[in-house]
């Protein structure tokens, strides 16, 4: 009886993980070293990639004859007049070019979003004669390279007197000329349940109200993807 009790009774109250503790501590230390080395390498790579940007900023504050002679990032002579000279280096101040770019970008974005979204709603929700044919023709325009249409476009804009104006860059965007964005929005609108349109139609909403209050708020992700860059 005593032999049986001796066999079933644990001989020592040692913790289970006592034999594994040194191995675990060694593995934890190794992981810490690897993590430190990895982060040090990442920081070094970040500094290498940031060096051209930092060199450009520092060089903009140096005299012209020192820019390529000193590759370091230390400033011995601060030259802030370079910015004033660069701002007025052309016939017009640089602010004129910024304003021109803002006008073109805003006009193109607004025109593209409004016209492409309305055309996409028509292809996705309306039924009219030749719908599939016009949709196919719209898709075929994606396959035309820019080199094929750029000369006819210039001739047309020249005959309209639009050369050297903002109109050739903005007006075509108001006519849903970006077929890819129209196609993208059509596929997105088709994924919106048509039951929402039917519920709005029961409440007396027409197509303009359905588009503005039901469809438009739901496909903001598609409008952000369709904004020209």
Secondary structure, DSSP 8 states (H G I E B T S, - for coil): -HHHHHHHS-S----GGGTTHHHHHHHHHHHHHHHHHHHHHHHHHHHHHHHHHHHHHHHTTS-GGGTTT--SS--SS--THHHHHHHTSSSS-HHHHHHHHHHHHHHHHHHHHHHHHHHHHHHHH---TTHHHHHHHHHHGGGS-HHHHHHHHHHHHHHHT-TTSSHHHHGGGGGT--HHHHHHHHHHHHTS-HHHHHHHHHTT--HHHHIIIIIHHHTHHHHHHTS--
